[in-house]
Amino acid sequence: MKVLVTGYTGQLGYDVVQSGLKIGLNMVGIGSKDLDITNEAAVTYYVKEMNPDAIIHCAAYTAVDKAEDDKSKCWDVNVEGTKHLAKTAKEIDAKFLYISTDYVFNGEGDSPFDEKDKTNPIGYYGLTKYEGEKILKQLLDHWFIIRISWVFGINGNNFVKTMLRLAETKKEVNVVGDQVGSPTYTFDLAQLIIEMIQSDKYGVYHASNEGFCSWAEFAQEIYKQANADVKVNSISSEEYPTRAVRPKNSRMSKQNLIENGFHPLPKWQDALKHYLNELKQEVK
């Protein structure tokens, strides 16, 4: 099976390629320097020339705050880029797996959002990712949509690395405590994606590590597992204003995963332990 993976230079794309290679799939990972997905002619030529059996679309404009001011770039990458890839996938009859986000929901309430719940993004980034979902549903017959949240992986910057870096110079940090969701370890998610792309169990899925926490609780667990003596002060979203509004409730139900015979990802605390070990190995 030949699989094209966009966003290879990012956290998830990198791990997806590694995960596929481990089981002998023909994985081709590309970044923005290899292909400008906003250029329709370039996408059509590149993808048809490669003729993959499946496309896993991890590439995205993910600068949530910047997106509020740089709307045209965000739209071009997340909506037009997705459309160009989906159109070509249809022409060559390739499966398509699209990475979406908890930001497609409004973040209200405290119950987990399920796959059929109404989407209502509160920021521009979330809006563009939702528009990408709609394009897939309109254009393709064979599609997977996976909504994820709070991503951390070996290849790139993330919350865990930021907290560890702060621990080098600070004894106390302020972290938002009224936004609740689930961390997603790209190593675990990549294995699920590879399993899914080999199946024909199409549809919308939520996939993050099991269990819920606030960002402040996540930070506390990072310091606990890393044996770092740092005090975490839980603050409100209002005390940490950002350009884009963040959803306060990013809890997502994994019902569709279970119903279709996929295993939920490990608990987020176990994923963090694995990740911290992975970081130690990288240092060696």
C-alpha positions in Angstrom: 0.0 0.0 0.0 1.4 3.4 -1.0 0.5 6.2 1.3 1.1 9.9 0.8 1.4 11.9 4.1 1.2 15.7 4.1 2.7 17.7 6.9 5.6 15.3 7.3 7.7 18.1 9.0 5.1 18.4 11.8 4.6 16.3 14.9 1.9 14.0 13.6 2.9 13.6 10.0 6.4 12.5 11.1 5.1 9.9 13.5 2.5 8.6 10.9 5.3 8.0 8.4 7.5 6.2 11.0 4.5 4.1 12.1 3.6 3.0 8.6 7.2 2.2 7.7 7.5 -0.1 10.7 4.8 -2.4 9.3 6.2 -2.3 5.8 3.9 0.2 4.1 5.3 2.4 1.3 5.1 5.8 3.1 5.9 9.1 1.3 6.0 12.1 3.6 6.1 15.6 2.2 6.3 19.1 3.7 5.5 22.5 2.3 8.9 22.7 0.7 8.1 19.6 -1.3 4.6 20.6 -2.4 2.6 23.8 -2.0 -0.9 22.4 -1.4 -2.4 25.8 -2.1 -1.4 25.5 -5.8 -4.0 23.3 -7.5 -2.0 22.6 -10.6 1.0 21.5 -8.6 -1.1 19.3 -6.3 -2.9 17.6 -9.3 0.4 16.9 -11.0 2.3 15.7 -7.9 -0.4 13.4 -6.6 -1.3 11.9 -10.0 2.3 11.3 -10.7 2.7 9.5 -7.3 -0.6 7.7 -7.6 -1.0 6.7 -3.9 -3.6 4.3 -2.6 -4.3 6.7 0.3 -3.7 10.2 1.4 -3.3 11.1 5.1 -3.6 14.9 5.3 -1.8 16.1 8.4 -0.7 19.5 6.9 -2.5 22.5 8.3 -2.2 26.1 9.3 -2.4 25.7 13.1 -1.3 29.1 14.4 -4.6 29.6 16.2 -4.0 33.2 17.3 -2.2 34.3 14.1 -5.1 32.9 12.1 -7.4 35.6 13.4 -5.3 38.2 11.5 -3.9 36.1 8.7 -7.2 34.8 7.5 -6.4 34.5 3.8 -3.3 32.3 4.4 -5.2 30.2 6.9 -8.1 29.7 4.4 -5.8 28.9 1.5 -4.0 26.1 3.5 -6.8 24.6 5.5 -9.6 24.9 3.0 -8.2 25.3 -0.5 -5.3 23.0 0.1 -7.7 20.3 1.4 -10.0 20.8 -1.6 -7.1 20.4 -4.1 -5.9 17.2 -2.4 -9.5 15.8 -2.1 -10.3 16.5 -5.8 -7.2 14.6 -6.9 -7.8 11.8 -4.5 -11.3 11.4 -6.1 -9.7 11.3 -9.6 -7.3 8.5 -8.7 -9.7 6.8 -6.3 -7.5 7.1 -3.3 -8.7 6.8 0.3 -8.5 10.1 2.2 -7.9 10.7 5.9 -8.2 14.2 7.2 -7.0 15.5 10.6 -9.4 17.8 12.2 -9.7 19.4 15.6 -11.7 19.9 18.8 -11.9 23.6 17.7 -14.8 22.7 15.4 -17.0 22.8 18.5 -17.9 25.9 20.6 -16.5 24.5 23.8 -19.7 25.1 25.9 -21.0 22.8 28.6 -19.0 20.1 30.4 -20.2 16.9 28.6 -18.0 15.2 26.0 -18.9 16.2 22.4 -19.8 13.1 20.3 -19.1 12.7 16.6 -22.7 13.7 15.6 -22.9 16.8 17.7 -23.4 20.1 16.0 -20.2 21.9 15.0 -20.0 25.6 15.8 -16.4 26.9 15.8 -15.7 30.1 17.8 -12.4 31.0 16.1 -11.2 31.3 12.5 -8.8 28.3 12.7 -11.7 26.1 13.8 -13.9 27.5 11.1 -11.4 26.6 8.4 -10.9 23.1 9.7 -14.7 22.6 9.7 -14.8 23.8 6.1 -12.2 21.2 5.3 -14.5 18.5 6.8 -17.4 19.7 4.7 -15.3 19.5 1.5 -14.4 15.9 2.1 -18.1 15.0 2.7 -19.1 16.8 -0.5 -16.4 15.5 -2.8 -15.5 12.0 -1.6 -17.0 8.6 -1.0 -14.1 7.1 0.9 -13.0 9.5 3.7 -12.0 9.4 7.4 -12.1 12.5 9.6 -10.2 12.3 12.9 -10.7 15.1 15.4 -7.8 15.5 17.8 -6.8 17.9 20.6 -3.7 19.1 22.6 -1.1 17.4 20.4 2.4 16.5 21.6 5.1 14.5 19.8 8.8 14.2 19.3 9.1 16.3 16.1 8.2 19.9 16.9 7.2 22.3 19.7 4.4 21.5 22.1 3.1 22.2 25.6 5.1 19.5 27.2 8.4 20.8 25.8 7.4 24.4 26.8 6.7 23.3 30.4 10.0 21.4 30.6 11.9 24.4 29.2 10.2 26.8 31.8 11.3 24.4 34.6 14.9 25.2 33.8 14.5 28.8 34.9 11.3 29.0 37.0 10.1 27.7 40.3 6.5 28.8 39.6 4.3 29.0 36.5 0.8 30.2 35.8 -1.3 27.9 33.6 -4.9 28.1 32.5 -7.1 25.8 34.6 -10.6 26.3 33.2 -10.0 24.7 29.8 -10.5 21.0 29.9 -9.7 18.4 27.3 -7.5 15.4 26.4 -3.8 15.5 25.4 -3.0 13.5 22.3 0.4 11.8 21.9 1.2 11.5 18.2 3.1 8.2 18.6 -0.2 6.6 19.9 -2.4 8.4 17.4 -0.1 7.5 14.4 -0.6 3.8 15.1 -4.4 4.2 15.1 -4.2 6.2 11.8 -2.2 3.5 10.1 -4.7 0.8 11.3 -7.6 2.9 10.2 -6.3 3.8 6.7 -5.9 0.1 6.0 -9.6 -0.5 6.8 -12.8 0.6 5.0 -14.5 1.8 8.2 -15.1 5.3 6.9 -16.6 8.2 9.0 -15.9 10.8 11.6 -13.8 9.8 14.7 -12.6 11.5 17.8 -9.1 10.3 18.9 -7.1 11.6 21.8 -5.6 9.8 24.7 -8.1 8.6 27.3 -9.0 10.8 30.3 -9.6 14.5 30.8 -7.6 17.2 32.4 -7.1 21.0 32.5 -4.0 22.6 31.1 -2.9 23.3 34.7 -3.4 19.6 35.7 -1.5 18.6 32.6 1.4 20.8 33.7 1.3 19.4 37.2 1.6 15.9 35.9 4.4 16.8 33.6 6.4 18.2 36.5 5.5 15.3 38.7 6.7 12.7 36.2 9.8 14.8 35.3 10.7 15.2 39.0 10.8 19.0 38.5 10.1 21.1 41.6 7.8 23.7 39.9 4.6 25.1 41.5 1.7 25.4 39.0 -0.8 28.2 39.7 -4.1 27.5 38.1 -5.5 30.7 36.5 -8.6 31.6 34.5 -8.8 32.1 30.7 -9.6 35.7 31.4 -6.3 36.1 33.3 -4.4 34.8 30.2 -6.0 36.6 27.3 -5.2 35.4 23.7 -6.0 36.7 20.3 -8.3 33.7 19.6 -10.8 32.5 22.1 -10.1 28.9 23.2 -12.9 26.4 23.8 -13.3 25.7 27.6 -14.7 22.3 27.0 -12.6 20.1 24.6 -13.8 16.8 25.9 -14.7 14.4 23.1 -16.5 11.1 23.1 -14.7 8.2 21.4 -17.9 6.2 20.8 -17.3 5.8 17.1 -13.8 4.3 17.6 -15.2 1.7 20.0 -18.3 0.9 17.8 -16.0 0.3 14.8 -13.6 -2.0 16.7 -10.7 0.3 17.1 -8.9 0.4 20.4 -9.0 3.8 22.3 -5.6 5.3 22.9 -3.8 4.8 26.2 -4.5 7.0 29.2 -2.9 10.4 28.8 -0.8 10.0 31.9 0.7 6.8 30.4 1.2 8.5 27.1 3.1 11.3 28.8 5.4 8.8 30.6 6.2 7.2 27.2 6.8 10.6 25.7 9.2 11.7 28.5 11.1 8.5 28.0 11.2 9.2 24.2 12.6 12.7 24.9 15.3 11.2 27.1 16.3 8.7 24.4 16.6 11.6 21.9 19.0 13.5 24.2 21.3 10.4 24.4 
